[in-house]
Amino acid sequence: MDEETIKQKLTPEQYKVLRQKGTERPFTGKYVHKTENGDYVCMVCNQPLFTSDAQFDSGTGWPSFDKPMEGSVEYRQEADGRTEIICSNCKSHLGHVFDDGPTETGKRYCINSVCLDLKKK
């Protein structure tokens, strides 16, 4: 999918976050709190990224997960030391991962809601 097609598919906020590495305001996203079961997919390419079973309430204002689906994300080190999470298929920015998660993985994947679409089970 070319960049112009992606830009037309997304809202201005989605484009800013997914393609220009922006961040949505905390506690404004529709997936901050888990409400239904299903798989979260990338808003750009529909690749499955996270299951609702991996979601937890981190209190940070963004949807948080303890692990991605196998092979669904890639990692990039940023100059400020944070680890960026991108979709392994379309290379869109999703959020960041931190080593302060409360589950056995010890990870907190902090993801922008506008990057996700929940496919209910």
MARFIMAR-678732 format. One record per residue: x, y, z of N, C-alpha, C, CB in turn. Coordinates in pm, 1 decimal. Glycine has a CB too. Layout:
{site {X,Y,Z},{X,Y,Z},{X,Y,Z},{X,Y,Z}};
...
end
This chain:
{site {85.0,-117.5,0.0},{0.0,0.0,0.0},{89.8,124.2,0.0},{-96.8,-0.4,123.0}};
{site {66.7,214.6,-93.6},{151.3,334.0,-99.3},{108.1,436.3,6.1},{146.0,397.1,-240.0}};
{site {195.2,530.8,32.8},{174.0,627.3,141.3},{49.1,712.3,120.3},{295.1,717.8,154.6}};
{site {18.9,750.7,-1.5},{-100.4,831.6,-27.7},{-227.5,753.0,3.8},{-102.3,878.8,-174.2}};
{site {-230.5,625.5,-29.1},{-344.7,540.2,2.0},{-361.7,527.0,152.9},{-327.8,401.5,-62.3}};
{site {-250.3,509.9,223.5},{-254.5,501.8,370.3},{-309.6,631.3,428.0},{-113.4,472.9,428.1}};
{site {-262.2,744.0,378.5},{-306.6,874.2,429.2},{-457.1,893.0,408.9},{-229.6,987.7,359.7}};
{site {-508.5,846.9,297.4},{-651.7,859.3,269.3},{-735.2,765.4,356.3},{-678.7,830.8,121.9}};
{site {-678.1,652.0,394.2},{-748.6,552.3,475.1},{-764.8,596.9,620.1},{-674.6,419.6,470.5}};
{site {-668.9,672.8,671.4},{-663.3,707.7,813.4},{-718.4,847.1,841.4},{-520.7,698.6,863.2}};
{site {-761.3,866.9,967.1},{-795.9,1001.8,1011.8},{-665.4,1079.8,1027.6},{-878.1,999.1,1146.9}};
{site {-671.4,1213.3,1033.9},{-548.2,1289.8,1055.9},{-473.6,1248.2,1183.0},{-580.6,1437.5,1062.9}};
{site {-545.4,1218.9,1291.8},{-479.0,1176.7,1415.5},{-412.7,1040.5,1397.4},{-579.7,1171.5,1531.8}};
{site {-482.1,947.6,1333.6},{-423.9,815.7,1309.8},{-297.9,827.5,1225.1},{-525.7,723.1,1241.3}};
{site {-303.4,908.8,1122.6},{-186.9,925.5,1035.6},{-69.5,984.2,1113.4},{-221.5,1015.6,915.8}};
{site {-96.3,1084.5,1195.8},{9.6,1147.7,1275.7},{77.5,1046.0,1367.4},{-48.0,1263.7,1359.1}};
{site {-1.5,959.9,1430.3},{54.7,861.5,1523.1},{122.0,746.7,1448.6},{-54.6,806.9,1615.1}};
{site {48.9,683.9,1357.4},{98.7,563.9,1290.4},{215.0,589.8,1194.9},{-12.7,499.4,1215.2}};
{site {209.3,698.3,1121.5},{308.5,719.9,1016.6},{411.9,828.1,1050.6},{238.6,756.5,889.0}};
{site {379.5,915.4,1149.3},{472.7,1021.9,1185.9},{519.1,1010.5,1330.5},{408.3,1157.2,1163.5}};
{site {493.2,896.2,1393.0},{539.3,863.7,1527.9},{487.2,958.7,1634.5},{688.5,863.3,1531.2}};
{site {362.8,999.9,1619.3},{299.4,1084.0,1720.4},{248.4,1000.1,1836.4},{184.6,1164.3,1659.0}};
{site {181.1,1067.2,1931.1},{121.9,1000.7,2046.1},{-14.2,1063.4,2074.2},{214.9,1010.7,2170.7}};
{site {-114.1,978.8,2096.6},{-244.5,1032.7,2134.0},{-240.3,1078.2,2279.8},{-356.6,927.0,2112.2}};
{site {-329.6,1168.5,2315.5},{-335.2,1215.6,2454.0},{-377.6,1099.9,2544.5},{-433.7,1336.2,2468.5}};
{site {-319.4,1091.5,2665.0},{-355.1,982.4,2756.2},{-502.7,988.2,2795.1},{-267.8,987.8,2882.0}};
{site {-559.8,872.1,2819.4},{-697.9,852.8,2863.0},{-801.7,900.9,2761.9},{-719.3,923.6,2992.9}};
{site {-763.1,915.9,2634.7},{-858.7,957.8,2531.5},{-893.0,845.5,2434.6},{-803.3,1075.6,2454.3}};
{site {-816.1,739.8,2432.5},{-836.7,631.6,2336.4},{-948.6,536.6,2374.7},{-710.6,554.3,2320.2}};
{site {-1012.2,477.6,2273.5},{-1125.9,390.5,2300.1},{-1087.1,254.9,2357.7},{-1203.3,370.2,2174.6}};
{site {-960.2,219.5,2353.9},{-918.9,89.2,2406.7},{-835.9,98.9,2534.6},{-840.3,15.3,2302.2}};
{site {-842.9,212.7,2603.2},{-766.6,228.3,2727.9},{-804.7,118.9,2827.2},{-791.1,368.1,2790.1}};
{site {-933.8,90.3,2836.1},{-982.7,-13.5,2927.7},{-1039.4,-129.8,2846.6},{-1091.0,43.8,3024.9}};
{site {-1000.2,-249.9,2884.0},{-1049.3,-369.9,2815.2},{-1199.1,-384.4,2840.6},{-972.7,-497.4,2863.1}};
{site {-1274.7,-401.2,2733.5},{-1418.4,-418.6,2748.9},{-1469.7,-545.0,2681.5},{-1490.6,-299.1,2693.4}};
{site {-1406.3,-586.5,2574.0},{-1452.8,-703.3,2500.9},{-1335.4,-791.4,2459.9},{-1533.0,-661.0,2377.8}};
{site {-1365.4,-916.9,2432.9},{-1262.4,-1011.5,2391.1},{-1245.1,-1010.4,2240.3},{-1296.5,-1152.1,2438.7}};
{site {-1120.7,-1030.7,2198.4},{-1091.3,-1037.3,2056.6},{-944.4,-1015.9,2030.5},{-1172.7,-935.8,1980.9}};
{site {-913.3,-988.5,1904.9},{-776.4,-961.0,1863.1},{-766.9,-816.1,1817.0},{-731.7,-1058.1,1750.3}};
{site {-662.2,-749.6,1861.8},{-634.3,-613.6,1817.1},{-546.3,-621.7,1693.0},{-565.6,-529.3,1929.8}};
{site {-588.1,-554.8,1586.7},{-513.9,-556.2,1461.5},{-464.5,-416.3,1428.3},{-600.8,-610.9,1347.6}};
{site {-364.8,-410.1,1342.5},{-308.4,-283.6,1296.9},{-412.3,-208.6,1213.0},{-178.3,-307.6,1215.1}};
{site {-430.1,-81.1,1241.2},{-527.3,1.2,1169.4},{-488.3,20.7,1022.7},{-541.5,136.8,1237.8}};
{site {-359.9,10.8,990.2},{-315.8,29.9,852.4},{-332.7,-97.1,769.4},{-170.3,74.5,849.8}};
{site {-280.5,-209.5,819.1},{-273.8,-330.0,735.5},{-355.2,-449.4,786.0},{-132.5,-371.5,722.6}};
{site {-421.3,-433.1,900.7},{-504.7,-539.3,960.4},{-427.2,-659.7,1012.0},{-603.9,-586.6,860.0}};
{site {-296.5,-647.5,1028.1},{-220.6,-759.0,1085.1},{-257.1,-774.9,1232.3},{-67.3,-736.6,1068.6}};
{site {-288.0,-896.3,1278.4},{-312.4,-918.5,1421.3},{-187.1,-885.7,1502.8},{-356.1,-1064.8,1446.9}};
{site {-206.4,-809.6,1611.4},{-93.7,-763.1,1692.4},{-97.8,-814.3,1836.4},{-90.7,-612.5,1693.1}};
{site {-212.9,-800.8,1901.8},{-228.0,-837.0,2043.2},{-363.1,-903.7,2064.3},{-214.0,-712.0,2134.7}};
{site {-370.2,-994.0,2161.8},{-499.2,-1050.6,2200.8},{-550.2,-973.8,2321.6},{-487.6,-1203.3,2232.1}};
{site {-680.6,-974.0,2339.0},{-737.5,-907.7,2456.7},{-693.8,-978.2,2584.9},{-891.4,-904.5,2447.7}};
{site {-658.5,-1106.0,2576.2},{-608.9,-1179.2,2693.6},{-477.2,-1122.0,2745.0},{-590.9,-1327.0,2659.9}};
{site {-401.0,-1056.4,2658.4},{-271.8,-998.7,2698.1},{-286.1,-856.4,2751.4},{-175.7,-999.5,2579.9}};
{site {-407.9,-800.8,2747.0},{-428.7,-661.9,2788.9},{-447.0,-652.2,2940.5},{-550.9,-602.0,2717.2}};
{site {-394.2,-542.8,2996.9},{-414.1,-514.1,3139.1},{-424.3,-363.8,3157.3},{-298.4,-572.7,3225.8}};
{site {-481.3,-321.5,3269.5},{-496.1,-179.3,3298.4},{-370.7,-131.4,3370.2},{-623.9,-151.6,3384.1}};
{site {-290.6,-52.7,3299.9},{-164.0,-4.6,3357.4},{-181.5,127.1,3431.4},{-59.2,12.0,3248.0}};
{site {-295.5,193.6,3411.6},{-317.7,323.4,3475.3},{-241.6,436.6,3408.9},{-279.2,316.4,3619.6}};
{site {-179.2,409.3,3293.4},{-96.3,510.4,3226.2},{-175.6,596.0,3127.3},{18.3,442.7,3153.4}};
{site {-294.7,549.9,3088.7},{-375.5,624.3,2993.0},{-372.3,571.7,2851.8},{-332.7,763.3,2991.6}};
{site {-300.0,463.7,2830.3},{-294.2,399.7,2698.8},{-320.8,250.4,2716.3},{-155.6,424.4,2629.6}};
{site {-373.6,184.5,2613.9},{-389.8,39.9,2623.1},{-254.3,-26.4,2646.6},{-455.9,-15.8,2495.2}};
{site {-252.2,-121.4,2738.7},{-127.2,-189.5,2771.9},{-144.2,-339.6,2759.7},{-80.8,-152.6,2913.5}};
{site {-39.3,-404.5,2711.9},{-38.8,-547.9,2688.8},{91.6,-604.8,2743.3},{-55.9,-581.0,2537.4}};
{site {90.0,-733.0,2783.1},{214.0,-792.2,2834.8},{293.1,-867.2,2729.2},{182.6,-885.3,2948.1}};
{site {230.7,-892.9,2612.3},{305.2,-956.4,2502.6},{228.0,-939.2,2372.5},{330.2,-1107.5,2531.8}};
{site {302.8,-929.0,2262.2},{238.5,-924.4,2130.1},{218.1,-1066.0,2076.8},{323.5,-841.0,2030.3}};
{site {142.0,-1076.6,1970.4},{130.9,-1204.7,1900.4},{266.0,-1233.4,1834.3},{13.9,-1202.6,1793.8}};
{site {299.1,-1358.2,1822.5},{428.2,-1400.8,1767.0},{454.8,-1337.1,1630.4},{432.6,-1553.6,1754.8}};
{site {568.5,-1268.0,1619.4},{613.3,-1211.0,1493.0},{538.6,-1086.6,1446.2},{603.1,-1313.2,1389.1}};
{site {449.8,-1032.1,1529.4},{364.4,-921.6,1484.8},{428.1,-783.7,1495.5},{238.6,-922.2,1563.4}};
{site {530.4,-771.0,1580.1},{593.4,-639.7,1598.8},{744.8,-648.9,1584.5},{557.3,-581.8,1736.2}};
{site {803.1,-533.6,1555.8},{948.9,-519.1,1553.9},{985.8,-407.9,1650.3},{1002.3,-488.6,1409.5}};
{site {1112.8,-404.3,1686.0},{1160.9,-311.1,1787.6},{1269.0,-221.5,1729.4},{1214.4,-386.9,1910.4}};
{site {1264.4,-95.3,1768.1},{1368.0,0.9,1727.7},{1409.2,82.9,1848.9},{1317.3,94.1,1612.9}};
{site {1538.7,91.9,1869.7},{1589.4,175.5,1979.1},{1584.9,322.4,1936.4},{1735.2,133.8,2018.6}};
{site {1533.3,406.9,2023.8},{1528.2,550.2,1997.0},{1642.8,619.8,2068.3},{1392.8,609.7,2040.9}};
{site {1674.0,738.8,2024.7},{1785.1,815.5,2081.9},{1766.0,843.2,2230.2},{1801.6,946.5,2007.7}};
{site {1639.6,854.4,2274.7},{1613.4,883.1,2416.1},{1616.3,758.4,2504.1},{1479.5,950.9,2430.3}};
{site {1648.1,642.5,2445.3},{1659.6,518.7,2521.1},{1534.6,433.1,2521.1},{1695.9,549.7,2660.0}};
{site {1422.7,487.5,2475.6},{1300.9,408.1,2471.4},{1306.4,308.8,2354.8},{1177.3,499.5,2459.0}};
{site {1224.5,204.1,2365.0},{1214.5,105.1,2259.7},{1080.5,122.0,2189.1},{1230.2,-38.5,2316.4}};
{site {1087.4,160.7,2062.5},{968.2,180.0,1980.9},{917.1,45.7,1931.7},{997.4,273.6,1862.2}};
{site {784.7,34.3,1923.3},{719.4,-84.7,1870.0},{657.5,-45.9,1736.4},{611.1,-141.6,1969.7}};
{site {686.3,-124.2,1632.2},{625.5,-100.2,1501.3},{562.3,-230.2,1450.6},{731.3,-46.6,1399.5}};
{site {463.6,-216.0,1366.5},{400.7,-331.8,1302.2},{504.4,-397.2,1210.8},{271.9,-289.9,1221.1}};
{site {522.2,-527.3,1223.4},{623.4,-596.0,1142.9},{584.9,-602.8,995.1},{645.8,-736.5,1196.6}};
{site {457.9,-582.8,964.0},{413.3,-590.3,825.2},{426.4,-455.6,753.7},{268.9,-638.3,819.4}};
{site {363.4,-349.1,806.3},{359.4,-220.6,735.5},{453.9,-116.2,794.4},{218.8,-166.4,736.6}};
{site {523.0,-152.0,903.0},{623.5,-65.8,967.3},{563.8,60.0,1029.4},{728.8,-26.1,866.7}};
{site {435.3,57.2,1063.1},{371.3,171.2,1128.8},{406.0,174.5,1276.8},{219.1,165.8,1110.3}};
{site {421.0,295.4,1329.7},{447.1,317.1,1472.4},{323.5,278.2,1552.8},{486.3,465.4,1500.2}};
{site {344.6,203.6,1661.2},{234.6,162.4,1748.0},{245.6,222.5,1886.8},{229.8,11.9,1758.2}};
{site {367.0,231.3,1939.1},{389.2,279.1,2075.1},{527.9,239.6,2121.5},{282.5,223.6,2170.9}};
{site {538.9,206.0,2251.2},{668.0,171.2,2310.3},{651.5,54.4,2406.7},{729.7,292.8,2383.0}};
{site {761.1,-14.3,2435.2},{760.0,-122.4,2533.3},{852.9,-84.1,2648.3},{803.4,-258.3,2468.6}};
{site {808.1,-117.9,2769.6},{882.7,-86.2,2891.4},{897.8,-213.1,2974.5},{811.4,25.8,2973.5}};
{site {999.5,-214.0,3060.2},{1029.1,-331.0,3144.0},{967.6,-318.2,3283.3},{1180.3,-350.4,3156.1}};
{site {843.9,-269.1,3292.1},{779.8,-252.4,3422.5},{640.0,-314.7,3427.7},{771.0,-104.9,3456.8}};
{site {618.7,-417.9,3347.0},{487.7,-483.7,3344.3},{464.4,-569.5,3466.9},{474.3,-568.8,3219.9}};
{site {336.8,-584.8,3507.7},{304.8,-658.1,3631.1},{290.0,-809.3,3615.0},{179.1,-604.4,3688.0}};
{site {298.2,-860.6,3492.1},{280.2,-1004.0,3472.7},{415.7,-1074.3,3464.5},{197.8,-1031.3,3345.4}};
{site {411.8,-1203.9,3441.0},{536.0,-1282.5,3437.5},{628.9,-1241.4,3323.7},{503.3,-1430.0,3424.8}};
{site {577.3,-1174.2,3220.0},{665.6,-1129.2,3112.2},{750.2,-1009.9,3154.9},{583.8,-1093.1,2988.5}};
{site {700.4,-933.5,3252.9},{771.5,-813.9,3297.6},{766.2,-699.8,3197.9},{913.9,-847.7,3325.9}};
{site {685.9,-713.8,3093.3},{679.1,-613.5,2985.8},{547.9,-536.7,2990.9},{695.1,-680.4,2848.4}};
{site {553.9,-411.3,2948.0},{434.6,-328.8,2928.9},{442.4,-267.3,2790.2},{422.4,-217.8,3039.4}};
{site {364.9,-323.5,2698.5},{354.8,-268.9,2563.2},{248.8,-159.2,2569.0},{318.1,-381.1,2455.8}};
{site {293.1,-35.6,2562.7},{208.0,81.9,2574.2},{173.8,127.9,2431.7},{278.8,196.7,2657.2}};
{site {49.5,105.6,2389.8},{10.2,120.5,2249.9},{-97.4,228.3,2236.7},{-40.6,-14.2,2192.9}};
{site {-88.6,308.5,2133.8},{-190.1,410.2,2106.9},{-317.2,343.7,2054.2},{-137.5,515.1,2005.4}};
{site {-433.2,379.7,2111.6},{-561.0,323.1,2067.2},{-586.4,347.0,1919.3},{-674.8,381.7,2148.2}};
{site {-547.2,462.8,1868.8},{-577.5,495.4,1729.0},{-502.9,403.8,1631.4},{-541.9,641.5,1700.4}};
{site {-407.3,328.0,1680.7},{-332.8,234.0,1596.7},{-403.7,99.9,1583.6},{-193.7,212.7,1653.1}};
{site {-504.4,78.3,1666.2},{-564.9,-52.8,1680.4},{-710.4,-56.7,1635.0},{-555.6,-97.2,1822.7}};
{site {-751.2,-174.2,1591.6},{-891.8,-203.5,1565.5},{-919.2,-338.2,1630.6},{-925.2,-204.8,1409.9}};
{site {-1022.0,-346.6,1713.5},{-1055.0,-470.5,1782.8},{-1148.1,-554.8,1697.8},{-1118.8,-441.4,1919.1}};
{site {-1103.7,-674.5,1664.1},{-1186.0,-771.5,1593.3},{-1242.5,-864.0,1700.3},{-1103.7,-851.2,1482.8}};
{site {-1368.7,-845.9,1734.9},{-1431.0,-919.1,1845.5},{-1443.4,-1066.9,1814.9},{-1568.0,-861.6,1876.5}};
{site {-1430.0,-1146.5,1921.3},{-1445.6,-1292.3,1910.4},{-1586.4,-1330.2,1951.1},{-1341.4,-1367.4,1998.4}};
end
